[in-house]
Amino acid sequence: MRLVALSGSLRARSSNGAVLRSALAFFDGPATTADIAALPHFNPDLDGEDATPPEPVAALRAAVAAADALLIVSPEYAHGVPGALKNALDWLVSSGECVDKPVAVITASPFPTGGDHANAQLREVLRMMTGQVVTDACREIPAIGPKIDPATERVTDEATLNDLRTALHALTAAATASMSAAATAATTATT
């Protein structure tokens, strides 16, 4: 099983980056983090019927298409989804790579709300894209600052680590079930 992760933060020492790295430690399989910083601003004129998408867009789409599941970890900015992450999702809307793909959404915030607005918005966008949002794999992590060791840039809070472990197991189970259902459907279609 292959996993692609998207980080909603472009900061080098982001707390959400630490959450993403910590969560990936609980995934048993190949995982990559997509580079969304290189994406141009979404412009439908660059993505028309006869257009060739820009190279960073083609790379993102190929990575998501090859993945069996997606992990999105993001901060919340101004009660919403960070622009860079929304831009990446906009590039994936019309191309179909997210259709029926199991997705986990994790938001982390220094505030007690855990990025609940961004989490809800991301889930809504992904459902509209017909991604399979795995509710049991979604999390809102409040007061993230003291839960991270700045030296290792990893989550050290045991309760948060256990929560991330549970989320990744739920995502893995959903992806495994989805892959099994697809294999059964393919076998049935050929007989």
C-alpha positions in Angstrom: 0.0 0.0 0.0 1.3 3.4 -1.0 0.6 6.7 0.9 0.9 10.3 -0.3 1.0 13.0 2.3 0.2 16.7 1.7 1.3 19.3 4.2 -0.7 22.5 4.4 2.3 24.4 5.8 5.2 25.4 3.7 7.3 26.5 6.8 10.5 24.5 7.2 10.0 24.1 11.0 6.2 23.8 11.0 4.4 22.2 13.9 2.2 20.6 11.3 5.2 19.2 9.5 6.2 17.7 12.9 2.8 16.1 13.2 3.0 14.8 9.6 6.5 13.2 10.2 5.3 11.7 13.4 2.2 10.3 11.8 4.1 8.8 8.9 6.2 6.8 11.5 3.1 4.8 12.1 2.6 3.9 8.4 4.0 0.5 7.4 4.7 1.0 3.7 6.1 3.4 1.1 5.1 7.0 1.8 6.0 10.3 0.1 5.2 13.9 0.8 4.1 15.8 -2.2 5.8 19.2 -2.9 3.0 21.7 -3.2 5.2 24.7 -2.9 6.2 24.4 -6.6 2.7 24.5 -7.9 1.6 27.5 -9.9 -1.6 29.3 -8.9 -4.5 27.4 -10.2 -5.7 28.7 -13.5 -8.2 26.7 -15.6 -6.7 28.1 -18.8 -3.5 26.1 -18.0 -5.7 23.0 -17.5 -8.1 23.0 -20.4 -9.0 20.1 -22.6 -6.0 20.4 -24.9 -3.6 21.9 -22.4 -0.6 20.1 -20.9 -0.5 20.7 -17.2 2.6 22.4 -15.8 5.3 19.9 -14.6 4.7 20.4 -10.8 0.9 19.8 -11.4 1.6 16.6 -13.5 3.9 15.4 -10.7 1.3 16.0 -8.0 -1.4 14.2 -10.0 0.9 11.3 -10.8 1.8 10.9 -7.1 -1.8 11.0 -6.0 -2.9 8.6 -8.8 -0.3 6.1 -7.8 -1.2 6.3 -4.1 -3.7 4.0 -2.3 -4.5 6.6 0.4 -3.9 10.3 1.2 -2.9 11.9 4.4 -3.4 15.7 4.7 -2.0 17.5 7.7 -2.6 21.2 7.9 -2.7 24.3 10.1 -5.6 26.7 10.1 -5.2 30.2 8.8 -7.8 32.9 9.4 -10.3 30.1 10.3 -9.7 28.3 7.0 -7.5 26.2 4.8 -4.1 27.6 3.9 -3.9 29.0 0.4 -1.1 26.7 -0.8 -3.0 23.6 0.2 -6.3 24.8 -1.3 -4.4 25.5 -4.5 -3.1 22.0 -4.6 -6.5 20.6 -4.1 -7.9 22.9 -6.8 -5.4 21.3 -9.3 -6.8 17.9 -8.3 -10.5 18.7 -8.6 -11.1 18.1 -12.3 -8.5 15.4 -12.9 -10.1 12.7 -10.8 -7.1 11.3 -8.9 -8.9 11.6 -5.5 -12.1 9.8 -6.6 -12.8 7.0 -4.0 -9.3 7.5 -2.5 -9.3 7.0 1.3 -8.2 10.3 2.9 -7.3 11.3 6.5 -7.4 14.9 7.5 -5.4 16.0 10.5 -5.2 19.6 11.7 -3.1 20.9 14.5 -3.2 24.3 16.1 -1.7 26.2 19.0 -5.3 27.1 20.0 -7.8 24.9 21.9 -9.9 24.3 18.8 -7.3 22.2 17.0 -7.9 23.8 13.7 -11.6 22.7 13.6 -12.6 25.2 10.9 -9.8 24.1 8.5 -10.6 20.4 9.3 -14.3 20.8 8.4 -13.5 22.8 5.3 -11.0 20.2 4.1 -13.4 17.3 4.7 -16.1 19.2 2.7 -13.7 19.9 -0.2 -12.5 16.3 -0.3 -16.1 14.9 -0.2 -17.0 17.2 -3.1 -14.0 15.8 -4.9 -15.5 12.3 -4.2 -12.6 11.3 -2.0 -13.4 8.8 0.7 -12.9 10.8 3.9 -12.2 8.3 6.7 -13.8 9.8 9.7 -12.0 7.5 12.1 -8.7 8.7 10.7 -9.4 12.5 11.0 -8.1 14.4 13.9 -8.0 18.0 15.4 -5.0 18.4 17.6 -5.3 21.4 20.1 -2.4 23.2 21.8 0.2 21.6 19.6 3.2 23.7 20.7 4.2 21.9 23.9 3.5 18.5 22.3 6.5 18.8 20.0 10.2 18.5 20.8 11.9 21.3 18.8 15.2 19.5 18.7 13.8 16.4 16.9 10.8 18.2 15.3 8.6 15.3 16.3 5.6 14.9 18.5 6.6 13.6 22.0 3.2 13.8 23.8 2.1 10.2 24.3 -1.6 10.8 24.1 -1.1 12.6 20.7 1.1 9.9 19.4 -1.4 7.2 20.4 -4.1 9.3 18.6 -1.9 9.5 15.5 -1.3 5.8 15.6 -5.0 5.1 15.8 -5.7 7.5 12.9 -3.1 5.9 10.7 -4.4 2.4 11.5 -7.9 3.5 10.5 -6.6 5.0 7.2 -4.6 1.8 6.5 -7.7 -0.4 7.2 -9.9 1.8 4.9 -7.3 1.7 2.1 -6.9 -2.1 2.4 -10.7 -2.5 2.3 -10.9 -0.2 -0.7 -8.1 -2.1 -2.5 -9.8 -5.4 -1.8 -13.2 -4.2 -3.0 -11.6 -2.9 -6.2 -9.8 -6.2 -6.8 -13.1 -8.1 -6.3 -14.9 -5.8 -8.7 -12.2 -6.3 -11.3 -12.3 -10.1 -10.9 -16.1 -10.1 -11.2 -16.0 -7.9 -14.3 -13.7 -10.3 -16.1 -15.7 -13.4 -15.3 
